[in-house]
Amino acid sequence: MILNAKEYSVNWKKDREVFLYIYGKKRTGEPFNVAVTFELKEFEGNKMWGIEPHFEPRKDPSSYTRADAPFKPEFLGYTLTKKEIQDVRAGGKVMITATSKKGKSFDCNVSLELKEFKGNKFWGLEAHFA
């Protein structure tokens, strides 16, 4: 992680705010920026100054529509083509040949659905077997 101090408050000693950006890597390998401030923290009764990141709140997946929802266009080893992505965004189903965890190929239809797992909602491909 690299700290970049190009942008900071002029009176940082007075108000204890420093606006830095942390450059790092997500799982996707893409760089990202996070605004941070320098704040007094307490841990197990000990007070110390430290950097506190301020992440943007995650947008509620229910606020997206099928047409603009972010989703991973892959399903069990199969990557959707641009035409297939358009079809699932339009509400249709697409026939694909996927690979199971045991390495066997199988055919199924997939559609883009708002799903929920352990209380977290997300948009993803849902398999439909005929």
C-alpha positions as CSV (number, residue, x, y, z in Angstrom):
1,M,0.0,0.0,0.0
2,I,1.4,3.4,-1.0
3,L,0.4,6.6,0.8
4,N,0.2,9.7,-1.4
5,A,0.2,13.0,0.5
6,K,-0.3,15.3,-2.4
7,E,-3.7,16.4,-1.0
8,Y,-3.8,17.3,2.7
9,S,-5.2,20.0,4.9
10,V,-2.9,23.0,5.5
11,N,-3.8,23.1,9.2
12,W,-3.5,19.4,9.9
13,K,-1.8,19.9,13.2
14,K,-4.6,22.2,14.3
15,D,-7.6,20.1,13.3
16,R,-5.9,16.7,13.0
17,E,-7.2,16.1,9.6
18,V,-5.1,14.8,6.7
19,F,-6.6,13.9,3.5
20,L,-4.5,11.2,1.9
21,Y,-5.3,8.6,-0.8
22,I,-4.3,5.0,-0.3
23,Y,-3.5,3.2,-3.5
24,G,-3.9,-0.5,-3.4
25,K,-5.2,-3.5,-5.3
26,K,-8.6,-5.1,-5.1
27,R,-9.1,-8.8,-5.9
28,T,-9.6,-7.7,-9.5
29,G,-6.2,-6.2,-9.7
30,E,-7.5,-2.7,-10.4
31,P,-6.2,0.2,-8.3
32,F,-8.5,2.2,-6.1
33,N,-8.5,5.4,-3.9
34,V,-9.6,5.8,-0.4
35,A,-9.8,9.1,1.5
36,V,-8.4,8.9,5.0
37,T,-8.0,11.2,8.0
38,F,-5.6,11.2,10.9
39,E,-7.6,10.7,14.1
40,L,-7.2,9.9,17.8
41,K,-8.2,6.2,18.4
42,E,-8.7,4.0,21.4
43,F,-7.8,0.3,21.6
44,E,-8.0,-1.7,24.8
45,G,-7.8,1.5,26.9
46,N,-4.8,2.9,25.0
47,K,-5.1,6.1,23.0
48,M,-3.1,6.6,19.9
49,W,-3.1,8.6,16.7
50,G,-3.8,6.7,13.5
51,I,-5.1,6.7,10.0
52,E,-8.9,6.1,9.6
53,P,-10.1,5.2,6.1
54,H,-13.4,6.6,4.8
55,F,-15.0,4.2,2.3
56,E,-18.0,5.3,0.3
57,P,-21.1,3.4,1.4
58,R,-22.1,0.5,-0.8
59,K,-25.1,1.2,-3.0
60,D,-28.1,-0.9,-2.3
61,P,-28.4,-3.6,-5.1
62,S,-32.2,-3.2,-5.0
63,S,-31.8,0.3,-6.4
64,Y,-30.4,-1.1,-9.7
65,T,-32.5,-2.4,-12.5
66,R,-31.6,-5.5,-14.6
67,A,-30.5,-3.1,-17.4
68,D,-27.8,-1.4,-15.3
69,A,-27.0,-3.8,-12.5
70,P,-23.3,-4.7,-12.0
71,F,-22.7,-8.5,-12.2
72,K,-19.9,-10.9,-13.1
73,P,-20.6,-12.3,-16.6
74,E,-19.2,-15.7,-15.8
75,F,-20.9,-18.9,-14.6
76,L,-19.0,-22.1,-13.8
77,G,-16.2,-21.6,-16.3
78,Y,-18.4,-20.1,-19.1
79,T,-18.1,-16.4,-19.9
80,L,-21.1,-14.7,-21.6
81,T,-20.6,-13.0,-24.9
82,K,-21.8,-9.4,-25.5
83,K,-25.0,-10.7,-27.2
84,E,-25.7,-13.0,-24.3
85,I,-25.2,-10.2,-21.8
86,Q,-27.7,-8.1,-23.8
87,D,-30.2,-11.0,-23.7
88,V,-30.0,-11.6,-19.9
89,R,-30.2,-7.8,-19.3
90,A,-33.4,-7.8,-21.3
91,G,-34.8,-10.4,-19.0
92,G,-34.3,-13.5,-21.1
93,K,-32.6,-16.8,-20.5
94,V,-29.4,-18.0,-22.3
95,M,-28.5,-21.6,-22.9
96,I,-24.8,-22.3,-21.9
97,T,-22.5,-25.3,-21.4
98,A,-20.9,-25.0,-18.0
99,T,-18.4,-27.1,-16.1
100,S,-19.2,-28.6,-12.7
101,K,-16.7,-28.6,-9.8
102,K,-16.0,-32.3,-10.7
103,G,-15.0,-31.3,-14.2
104,K,-18.1,-32.6,-16.0
105,S,-19.9,-30.4,-18.7
106,F,-23.6,-29.8,-18.5
107,D,-26.2,-27.6,-20.3
108,C,-28.4,-25.1,-18.5
109,N,-30.2,-21.8,-19.0
110,V,-29.0,-18.8,-17.0
111,S,-30.8,-15.5,-16.3
112,L,-29.8,-12.4,-14.4
113,E,-31.6,-12.2,-11.1
114,L,-31.4,-10.2,-7.8
115,K,-30.2,-12.8,-5.3
116,E,-29.6,-12.9,-1.6
117,F,-27.0,-14.8,0.4
118,K,-26.5,-14.6,4.2
119,G,-28.6,-11.4,4.2
120,N,-26.6,-9.6,1.4
121,K,-28.3,-8.8,-1.8
122,F,-26.5,-8.9,-5.2
123,W,-27.1,-9.3,-8.9
124,G,-25.9,-12.6,-10.4
125,L,-26.6,-15.4,-12.9
126,E,-29.1,-17.9,-11.8
127,A,-29.2,-21.4,-13.4
128,H,-32.4,-23.0,-14.6
129,F,-32.6,-26.7,-15.4
130,A,-35.3,-28.0,-17.7
